[in-house]
Amino acid sequence: MGKALVVYAGRSGETERIAGLIAEGIRIQGSEASVVNVTEVKKVDDLAGFDAYVFGSATYHGEMMQGMKTMLFLAEKTDLEGKVGGAFGAFGWSGEAPGRIFDTMKNILKTDMVNGPLMLKSALLGGGIEMAQGYGKDIAKKL
Ligand SMILES: Cc1cc2nc3c(=O)[nH]c(=O)nc-3n(C[C@H](O)[C@H](O)[C@H](O)COP(=O)(O)O)c2cc1C
């Protein structure tokens, strides 16, 4: 049991959909999950009080979205050390964002990361639903 915060940064809905599926997986496993758009995370307090943090961004022009970069700087000011962590994102061909988020969480926030980053071209194709829900289940199992 525990509470997870899933934060997504996207533009056309795919990363948001993955965020929702990860949250479903967390809940299936018996934990709580809140899903928020990165634009709703404005102050340090907005990140307080969770046992797991799952951050995701779509990749645009080889990078994570600006909102997620800004939020990671905000997260640096909090103490998330030892909390469970995960990273995800939709991508088209190169998919830099999930790996960058994963590495930043591991090295700077010092969260206890699950597996590797979850990268999906589409939540709805090629087993995406199961993979995203499975990622959420793996997060919850670490809680
Ligand atoms: C202008 C533009 C630039 C993009 N740049 C990249 C890129 O550099 N690498 C990549 O893997 N995908 C890139 N994509 C594809 C998006 O990551 C992909 O469409 C993704 O599903 C969008 O997620 P979202 O719906 O959460 O915004 C780009 C898409 C657009 C429209």
The ligand as a Tripos MOL2 file, in Angstrom:
@<TRIPOS>MOLECULE
LIG
   31    33     1     0     0
SMALL
NO_CHARGES

@<TRIPOS>ATOM
      1 C1          7.2470   18.7590  -34.1880 C.3       1 LIG1
      2 C2          7.4560   17.3790  -33.6130 C.ar      1 LIG1
      3 C3          8.7180   16.9900  -33.2140 C.ar      1 LIG1
      4 C4          8.9320   15.7160  -32.6850 C.ar      1 LIG1
      5 N1         10.2120   15.3450  -32.3210 N.ar      1 LIG1
      6 C5         10.4320   14.0640  -31.9230 C.ar      1 LIG1
      7 C6         11.7620   13.6330  -31.6140 C.ar      1 LIG1
      8 O1         12.7400   14.3790  -31.6770 O.2       1 LIG1
      9 N2         11.9310   12.3490  -31.2380 N.ar      1 LIG1
     10 C7         10.8790   11.4650  -31.1290 C.ar      1 LIG1
     11 O2         11.0960   10.3160  -30.7580 O.2       1 LIG1
     12 N3          9.6200   11.8410  -31.4100 N.ar      1 LIG1
     13 C8          9.3710   13.1240  -31.7960 C.ar      1 LIG1
     14 N4          8.0870   13.5140  -32.0980 N.ar      1 LIG1
     15 C9          6.9710   12.5350  -31.9610 C.3       1 LIG1
     16 C10         6.2300   12.6620  -30.6250 C.3       1 LIG1
     17 O3          7.0820   12.3580  -29.5560 O.3       1 LIG1
     18 C11         5.0540   11.6490  -30.6310 C.3       1 LIG1
     19 O4          4.0850   12.1060  -31.5730 O.3       1 LIG1
     20 C12         4.4050   11.4690  -29.2780 C.3       1 LIG1
     21 O5          3.4300   10.4540  -29.3460 O.3       1 LIG1
     22 C13         3.7530   12.7500  -28.7820 C.3       1 LIG1
     23 O6          3.2930   12.5440  -27.4630 O.3       1 LIG1
     24 P1          2.1420   13.4660  -26.8140 P.3       1 LIG1
     25 O7          0.8410   13.0900  -27.4890 O.co2     1 LIG1
     26 O8          2.1430   13.0610  -25.3700 O.co2     1 LIG1
     27 O9          2.5020   14.9030  -27.0180 O.co2     1 LIG1
     28 C14         7.8500   14.8030  -32.5850 C.ar      1 LIG1
     29 C15         6.5640   15.2190  -32.9720 C.ar      1 LIG1
     30 C16         6.3630   16.4900  -33.4920 C.ar      1 LIG1
     31 C17         4.9680   16.8940  -33.9150 C.3       1 LIG1
@<TRIPOS>BOND
     1     1     2 1
     2     2     3 ar
     3     2    30 ar
     4     3     4 ar
     5     4     5 ar
     6     4    28 ar
     7     5     6 ar
     8     6     7 ar
     9     6    13 1
    10     7     8 2
    11     7     9 ar
    12     9    10 ar
    13    10    11 2
    14    10    12 ar
    15    12    13 ar
    16    13    14 ar
    17    14    15 1
    18    14    28 ar
    19    15    16 1
    20    16    17 1
    21    16    18 1
    22    18    19 1
    23    18    20 1
    24    20    21 1
    25    20    22 1
    26    22    23 1
    27    23    24 1
    28    24    25 2
    29    24    26 1
    30    24    27 1
    31    28    29 ar
    32    29    30 ar
    33    30    31 1
@<TRIPOS>SUBSTRUCTURE
     1 LIG1         1 GROUP 0 **** ****
